[in-house]
């Protein structure tokens, strides 16, 4: 897959994102549906995990962990260019465009910059109840599933140290309700030492990316003529405009 896509609302913020060449990473407070980024609740509402955390951490430590995760930045992508029909499955879909990116360019940028991400795009797990994990007995939870079968790990092993806890945190940040499965989502996540700011009043972060990462701007029918005009008058963007007809 050489491309990755982002459905964006037709508005000043989306225009600036294209003009200045950056990605917007939303914090939990910036999500339209906070259950789409079930950060702290993944730990505090799951008795199995909470019990394991209390074995290794104080109440203040658990609260600090939840605060850290609430400061995490999430940038949502989709693996395919949405058709006119499928666009209805995305937030703010009535007046939106879709930005196509060179996937490899973004991967190289986030891998080789100070963010130093080993794997840029995180795969999504869709679940009916994002806070409820499949368990094998009282202390083992499902951590991965593929054609080879299901793999379970002990919650005590997953909470024993910082490296193990990272695995549990990624699980929390990549679980989404099955009602969003048509979005075919993938995410870039700024967590841990990569969080740009811990200012509680921020709703997200602007992360500059190489202008060459923007491959095309897909324009759907009924998109504001004024918005299209702004794109066409902006150097570097006019040549990237593509009209969506189906």
N, C-alpha and C positions, 0 to 999 in steps of 0.2 A: 504494500500500500504506500504510494508515493505522496498522497495528499491526506490532509486532515482538515476538518471544517468547523466553523463556529457560526451559529445563527445569532445575529445581532439585531437589536431594535433599531429602526430608523430614527436617529436622534443625534443631538450634538455630541454626546459622549462617544458614540460609535464612529462618527466622522473624525473626531480627534484621535481615536484609537488607530484609525487608518492613516491619517495625516502625519501623526507623530511616530507611528510605528511602535506600538507597545501592546502588551496583553494586559487585560484587567483580571486580577485575581480577587475574587470575592471572599470576604470572611463570612462566617456563618450569619452574622447580622445583616449581610447584604443579600442573602438568598431570598427569593420570593417565597419559597416553602422551606422553612428551617429544617423540616424533617428530611429534606434532600441532602442535608449535611449534618447528620445526627452525631455531633461531636461528643460532648460530655456525657450525654445520656447513654451512649453505648457502654460506658463504664458504670455509671451510677444507677442505671435502671436494670442492669443485668446482674442478678444476685450472685451467679456463679463467678463472674469476673470481679465484682465488687468484693466478695469474700476473699478472693485470691489477692487482690490489691491490698486489702487491709492486713494481710499477713506480712507484706513487705514494706508498706508505707503507712505514714501517719495520715490522719484526716486532712491536715494541712497539705501534705504531699499530694494527696489525691485531688484536692481542690486546685493546687498549682498545676497539676497535669491537665485538668479540665480547662483551666485558663489558657494554658499553652495551646491546647487544641482549638479553642475558640479563636485564637489569633492566626490559625492556619489559613493560608490563601489557596483557593481552589479555582482553577481555570478549566471550564468545561468545553469539550469538543464533541463532534460526532464523526463517525467513521465514513459516512456517506453524505453526498450532497442531497439534502431533503427535496423531494418532489413537491409540487404545489399541494398535493393531498397530504403528504406526510408532515409538511411544515406545521400543520395544526397541532402536532404533538409537542411543540416546543413553547416555552414561555414567551409571552409578548409576540406571538406569531403573526398577528394580523397586519402589522406594518414592520416588516423585517427584511434584512438582506442575509446573505451567507458569505462569509469570508473563507476562501480556500488558502491553505498554507502548505508550503513545502515541508512535509513531515520531517525529513532528514535534516533540513536546515535548523528546525527548532530543536531536534534531538542533539545535534552537534553543539548548538549554542548553550543549552542547559547542561550538557555533559562537560563542556570545556571551559565554561565561565566559572565565577566564584561559587555558583550554586552546586556545581560538581555532582549532578545527579547521575547515578549509575543507570537507572532506567527512567527515562523522561515521562513517558505516558503510562499511566496506571490503568489496568483493566478493571472493569466494573462488575460487581456481583449484584444481580437483581434478586430481591427476596420479598415475599409477601409481608413479612414483619421484619424490618431492618434491625430491630433491637433484640430479636430472638434468634439465637444461634442453635444450629442442630448439635445435639450432644450425644456422646456415647458414654453412658453412665453419668455420674454426678460431676466429674472433674475434667472430662475431655471434650473439647469443642472442635467442630469441623473448621479447618483452616484452608483447605483447598480441595478441588474436585475436578477430575479430568477423565479422559478415556481409560486411564489405568485404575481408576477407582477413587475412593474418598480417603483423605488423610486427616487424622485427628491429632491434636496435641493437648497436653495437660495445661490448664489455665495457670497452674503454679509455675510451670516451666516458662510460660509466656509472660509472666510478671516478675520473674526473679531478678532480672537485670535490665539495663538500658537497651541493649541490643535486642533482647527478646521482646521487650515492651514495644519497640519500634514496629515489629511485625503485627502486634495487636492493634497498634494505632493505625497502620495502613488498612487493616480490615475495617476499622470504624469509618475511615475516610472514603472508602470505595464501595460501600453498601448502599443501594438505592432501591426504592420501592419498585415492584414489578410494573406498576402503572406507568412508569417512565421508560419501559424497555424498548419502545419504538424509537427512542432517541439514539440508541446504539452508541452510548457515550463512552468516552475515554477522558482521563483527567491528567493535568499537570498539577502537582500539589507542592506548595511551599510550606514545609513544616520544620520543626526543630530549629537548627542553627540557620536555616535558610529563610526564616520569617523576617521580613524587612523591618517590622516595627511592632512593638507591643502596646502601642497607644490604644487604649480601650475605645476611643471615639472614632477610630478609623473603620470604614466599611470594606476596605480592600486596598490593594496595592497595584500601582502601575509598574510594569516591568518592561523596559525597552528591549526590543528585539531587532535583529537585522532587517532593514527594509526589504531585502531580497527574500525574506521568509514569506512575504505576502505574494501568493501565486495568482489569485484572481478574486474579483468581487462580483458575486452572482446577484443580479438584480431581478426580483420577482415582479410580475405585473402589478399595477396599482401602486408601485413605489412612488413616493412624492417626486414630482418633476424638479422641485427646488433642490431636493437632496441629490438627485442624479446630476444636476447642474453643478453643484458644489464639488462633486467628485471629478467631473470632467474638467473643471477649472483648476484642479490641484495637480501640480507636477508629480509625475510618477504613478498617479492613480488612474488617470483616464485610460491608459493602455491596458489596464487590468480589468476593466468593466466587461461583464458578460451578461447578456439578458437570458433569463430562464423562461422558456416558452411552454414547457410541459411540467 
